[in-house]
Amino acid sequence: MLGLEERVVVVAAFLVLAGLLFVATASAPISTRLYGDPWAMLRRQAVAVGLGLLALLLFWRVDYHRWAEVDDLLLVGAWLLTALTLVPPLRAGPRWLGRGPLVFQPSELGKIALLLYLSGSLLRREGRLHRPAHGLLPHLLVLGLFGVVLLLQPDFGMLVVYAGLTGFLLWAGGVPARHLLLTALAGLPVGAALLLSARYRWERFLAFLNPEAFRDTLAYQLYQALLAIGAGGPVGRGLGASRAKLFYLPAAHNDFVFAVVAEEIGFLGVSLLLALYVALVVLGFQTARRAPDKLGALYALGASFLLGMQTVLNLGVVVGVLPVTGLTLPFLSYGGTSMAVSLGLVGLILGVARAARCARTVWVVPEV
């Protein structure tokens, strides 16, 4: 019988292997066009997996209480890196830093930094969380600082992830639900204002409400994704046989990789893949329940929530039940930072599971 850590490792390993497989098949055409080599993007993704495994081992083997000692420094560092994407000489795109092959997305790193900081801050403020000045406002201020940068990039989808993580952890950490509910209600006009403040956001929203009217323009990507998913049928066209990836579907190897997956392995294969995502989140919540202390529980809950929420948001976009957000599908989408951070989150879950296992170990000292 496999222990909790072993089950997390097995599920994560299958997701990583599936990710490499589908990056290989979905990126081959665009990789050939850009680099003259169908395997160039796969090799980059494999390097990201290697870096992610290092992050996984770090979070797994280092006592997770160490992160609470430096979580504020990690948060400031992540915010500064994210803010540097607004400096033209340093940015490699609206959301990336670096040059040449060394490009990364700081806001992905910020997810882990925010998770660590919120968990540690809630523990340090325990007993005062019922007061808005301690339980709510300081954490909303942190979210607001990241939100300003994310909106300037712009990356509204990542801001939704940050806000969801903040709300979930505050609730799990003990902030009164009525405070969170009132904050959410007060935030509705702000969300509406943000939606209307940028033309591209409003146009995307209109295309989401009526994709048929925009099928040749703003909803073209969604329309092609739905065609690919429908073409997969029960068992799919077969690995490598997707037609959508032949430049019919934009971002077929990235945000919309699920459409290629569904086209190639069909409903049955997709069901198995989704079962792996559900299993990983469930194992993460089981880890939180067995955590030896509140800090470990918050770490495991936050990591599981992040993986689950981003998966749901990505799939919701691809099947047309949510507006386009630009978020990757954890483990499956092409993107080095996303892969490394996803593995780091798994490592955080494993670190808590390891501590729980060690805490249950009973040492018997033989009588002399």
C-alpha positions in Angstrom: 0.0 0.0 0.0 1.5 3.3 -1.1 1.8 6.1 1.5 0.5 9.6 0.9 3.8 10.9 -0.4 4.2 8.0 -2.8 0.7 8.5 -4.2 1.4 12.3 -4.7 4.6 11.4 -6.5 3.0 8.8 -8.8 0.1 11.1 -9.8 2.4 14.1 -10.4 4.8 11.9 -12.4 2.0 10.8 -14.8 0.9 14.4 -15.3 4.5 15.5 -16.1 5.0 12.6 -18.5 1.6 13.4 -20.2 2.7 17.1 -20.4 6.0 16.2 -22.1 4.1 13.9 -24.5 1.5 16.5 -25.5 4.0 19.4 -25.7 5.9 17.1 -28.1 2.9 16.6 -30.4 1.2 20.0 -30.0 4.4 22.1 -30.5 5.9 20.2 -33.4 4.4 22.4 -36.2 5.1 25.7 -34.6 8.5 24.6 -33.4 9.4 23.6 -36.9 8.3 27.0 -38.3 10.1 29.0 -35.6 13.3 27.0 -35.1 13.5 24.6 -38.0 13.4 21.7 -35.5 10.2 19.9 -34.4 11.7 19.0 -31.0 13.2 22.4 -30.0 10.2 23.3 -27.7 10.1 19.9 -26.2 13.8 20.1 -25.2 13.1 23.5 -23.6 10.2 22.0 -21.7 12.4 19.1 -20.6 14.9 21.6 -19.1 12.0 23.3 -17.3 11.0 19.9 -15.9 14.5 19.4 -14.6 14.4 22.8 -12.9 11.0 22.0 -11.5 12.2 18.7 -10.0 14.9 20.7 -8.2 12.2 23.0 -6.8 10.1 19.9 -5.9 13.0 18.4 -4.0 13.8 21.6 -2.2 10.3 22.1 -0.9 10.0 18.4 -0.2 13.2 17.9 1.8 13.6 21.3 3.6 11.5 21.7 6.8 8.6 23.9 5.7 8.8 26.0 8.8 11.9 27.6 7.3 9.8 29.3 4.6 7.8 31.2 7.3 11.1 32.8 8.4 11.8 34.3 5.0 8.3 34.6 3.4 8.3 38.4 3.5 11.6 38.6 1.7 10.4 36.1 -0.9 7.2 38.2 -1.4 9.1 41.4 -1.9 11.5 39.7 -4.3 8.6 38.3 -6.3 6.9 41.6 -6.5 10.0 43.4 -7.6 10.6 40.8 -10.3 7.1 41.2 -11.5 7.3 45.0 -11.5 10.5 44.8 -13.6 8.3 43.5 -16.5 7.1 47.1 -16.8 10.7 48.2 -17.6 11.1 48.0 -21.5 14.8 47.2 -21.6 14.3 44.2 -19.3 11.1 42.7 -20.5 10.9 39.9 -23.0 7.2 40.5 -23.6 4.3 41.9 -21.6 4.7 39.3 -18.8 8.2 38.0 -19.1 11.8 38.9 -18.1 15.0 37.8 -19.8 16.8 37.5 -23.1 17.2 34.7 -25.6 16.4 31.3 -24.2 16.6 32.6 -20.6 13.0 33.9 -20.3 10.7 33.5 -17.3 7.4 34.8 -16.0 7.8 36.4 -12.6 4.1 36.4 -11.8 4.2 32.6 -11.8 6.9 32.7 -9.1 4.7 35.2 -7.3 2.0 32.6 -6.8 4.3 30.6 -4.5 5.6 33.7 -2.7 2.1 34.9 -2.1 1.0 31.5 -0.8 4.0 31.3 1.6 3.5 34.8 2.9 -0.3 34.6 3.4 0.0 31.3 5.3 2.8 32.6 7.6 1.1 36.0 8.1 -2.2 34.4 9.1 -0.4 32.2 11.6 1.5 35.2 13.1 -1.8 37.1 13.4 -3.7 34.2 14.9 -6.0 35.5 17.6 -6.5 38.8 15.9 -7.9 37.7 12.6 -11.5 38.7 13.6 -10.3 42.4 13.5 -10.3 43.7 9.9 -7.1 45.7 10.6 -5.3 42.5 11.2 -7.1 39.7 9.4 -8.3 41.5 6.2 -6.7 44.8 5.3 -3.0 43.9 5.4 -3.5 41.0 3.1 -5.7 43.0 0.7 -3.0 45.6 0.6 -0.5 42.9 -0.6 -3.0 41.7 -3.2 -3.5 45.3 -4.3 0.2 45.9 -4.8 0.5 42.8 -7.0 -2.8 43.7 -8.7 -1.5 47.1 -9.9 1.5 45.5 -11.6 -0.6 42.7 -13.1 -3.1 45.1 -14.6 -0.3 47.2 -16.1 1.2 44.2 -17.8 -1.7 43.4 -18.4 -2.6 40.0 -17.0 -6.1 40.0 -15.7 -6.2 36.2 -15.6 -3.3 36.0 -13.2 -4.9 38.6 -11.0 -8.0 36.4 -10.7 -5.7 33.6 -9.5 -4.0 35.8 -7.0 -7.4 37.1 -5.7 -8.9 33.6 -5.5 -5.8 32.3 -3.6 -6.0 35.2 -1.2 -9.7 34.8 -0.5 -9.4 31.1 0.0 -6.5 31.2 2.4 -8.0 34.0 4.4 -11.1 31.9 4.8 -9.2 28.7 5.6 -6.9 30.7 8.0 -9.7 31.9 10.1 -10.8 35.4 8.8 -14.5 35.7 9.4 -16.6 34.7 6.4 -18.7 37.9 6.7 -15.7 40.1 6.2 -14.7 38.2 3.1 -18.3 38.3 1.7 -18.6 42.0 2.3 -15.2 42.5 0.6 -16.3 40.5 -2.4 -19.5 42.5 -2.7 -17.6 45.7 -2.5 -15.2 44.4 -5.1 -17.9 43.8 -7.7 -18.1 47.4 -8.9 -14.3 47.5 -9.1 -14.3 44.3 -11.2 -16.9 45.9 -13.5 -14.9 49.1 -13.8 -11.8 47.0 -14.7 -13.8 45.1 -17.3 -14.9 48.4 -18.9 -11.6 50.2 -18.6 -9.9 48.2 -21.3 -11.4 47.8 -24.7 -9.9 44.4 -25.3 -11.4 43.0 -22.1 -14.9 44.2 -23.0 -14.6 42.8 -26.5 -13.4 39.4 -25.1 -16.4 39.5 -22.8 -18.8 40.2 -25.6 -17.2 37.4 -27.7 -17.7 35.0 -24.7 -21.4 35.9 -24.4 -22.0 35.4 -28.1 -19.2 33.4 -29.7 -21.1 32.7 -32.9 -21.3 36.4 -33.8 -17.5 36.6 -33.4 -16.5 33.2 -34.8 -14.2 34.7 -37.4 -12.6 37.3 -35.2 -12.4 37.4 -31.4 -14.0 34.0 -30.9 -12.0 32.3 -33.7 -9.7 30.6 -31.2 -12.6 29.3 -29.1 -14.4 28.1 -32.2 -11.4 26.2 -33.5 -10.9 24.7 -30.0 -14.5 23.4 -29.9 -14.1 21.9 -33.4 -11.0 20.1 -32.2 -12.6 18.8 -29.0 -15.7 17.6 -31.0 -13.5 15.9 -33.6 -11.8 13.8 -30.9 -15.0 11.8 -30.3 -14.8 8.9 -27.8 -11.3 7.7 -28.5 -9.6 10.5 -30.5 -7.8 10.7 -33.8 -4.6 9.2 -32.3 -1.4 10.6 -30.9 0.1 13.2 -33.2 -2.9 13.2 -35.5 -4.4 16.5 -34.4 -5.4 18.8 -37.3 -6.1 21.9 -35.1 -2.4 22.2 -34.3 -1.6 22.7 -38.0 -2.0 26.5 -37.5 -5.8 26.4 -37.3 -5.8 26.8 -33.5 -3.7 29.7 -32.1 -1.7 28.8 -29.0 -2.3 25.1 -29.6 0.8 24.2 -27.6 0.1 26.6 -24.8 -3.1 28.0 -23.4 -5.3 25.8 -25.6 -3.3 22.6 -25.5 -6.3 20.8 -24.0 -8.1 21.1 -27.3 -5.3 19.2 -29.0 -5.3 16.6 -26.2 -9.0 16.1 -26.6 -8.7 15.8 -30.4 -5.9 13.2 -30.1 -7.0 11.0 -27.2 -10.8 11.6 -27.1 -13.3 11.6 -24.3 -12.0 8.4 -22.7 -8.4 9.7 -22.6 -9.4 13.1 -21.4 -11.4 11.5 -18.6 -8.4 9.7 -17.4 -6.3 12.8 -17.5 -8.9 14.8 -15.6 -9.0 12.0 -13.0 -5.3 12.6 -12.4 -5.9 16.3 -11.7 -8.7 15.5 -9.3 -6.6 12.9 -7.6 -3.7 15.4 -7.1 -6.0 18.0 -5.6 -7.7 15.4 -3.3 -4.3 14.1 -2.1 -3.3 17.7 -1.4 -6.4 18.2 0.8 -5.8 14.9 2.5 -2.2 16.1 3.2 -3.6 19.3 4.7 -5.9 17.3 7.0 -3.0 15.3 8.3 -0.6 18.2 8.6 1.1 18.4 12.0 0.2 22.1 12.5 -1.8 25.0 11.0 1.1 26.3 8.9 1.5 23.0 7.1 -2.3 22.7 6.6 -2.4 26.2 5.0 0.6 25.4 2.8 -1.0 22.2 1.5 -4.4 23.8 1.1 -3.0 26.7 -0.8 -0.8 24.6 -3.1 -3.7 22.3 -3.9 -6.1 25.2 -4.4 -3.7 26.9 -6.9 -3.3 23.8 -9.0 -7.0 23.0 -9.0 -8.1 26.6 -9.6 -5.8 27.2 -12.5 -6.8 23.9 -14.1 -10.5 24.8 -13.8 -10.0 28.3 -15.2 -8.0 27.0 -18.2 -10.4 24.2 -19.0 -13.3 26.6 -18.6 -11.8 28.9 -21.2 -11.1 26.1 -23.7 -14.7 24.7 -23.6 -16.2 28.2 -23.7 -17.8 28.5 -20.2 -15.3 31.3 -19.1 -13.9 34.3 -21.0 -10.3 34.0 -22.3 -7.8 34.5 -19.5 -4.4 33.5 -21.0 -3.7 31.1 -18.2 -1.7 27.9 -18.8 -2.9 24.4 -18.0 -0.6 23.1 -15.2 1.8 20.4 -16.3 0.4 20.2 -19.9 0.9 23.6 -21.4 4.2 24.6 -22.9 5.9 27.1 -20.6 8.9 26.6 -18.5 8.0 28.8 -15.5 4.5 27.3 -15.3 5.9 23.8 -15.3 8.6 24.6 -12.7 6.1 26.4 -10.4 3.6 23.5 -10.7 6.3 21.1 -9.6 7.3 23.4 -6.8 3.7 23.4 -5.5 3.7 19.6 -5.6 7.0 19.7 -3.6 5.3 21.9 -1.0 2.5 19.3 -0.6 5.1 16.6 -0.3 7.0 18.6 2.3 3.9 18.8 4.5 3.1 15.1 3.9 6.7 14.2 4.9 6.4 16.2 8.1 3.1 14.5 8.9 4.7 11.1 8.4 7.6 12.0 10.7 5.3 13.4 13.3 3.4 10.1 13.5 6.6 8.0 13.9 6.9 6.6 17.3 10.4 5.8 18.5 10.6 2.9 21.0 13.6 3.0 23.3 14.4 -0.5 24.5 14.8 -1.0 28.2 18.3 -1.5 29.5 
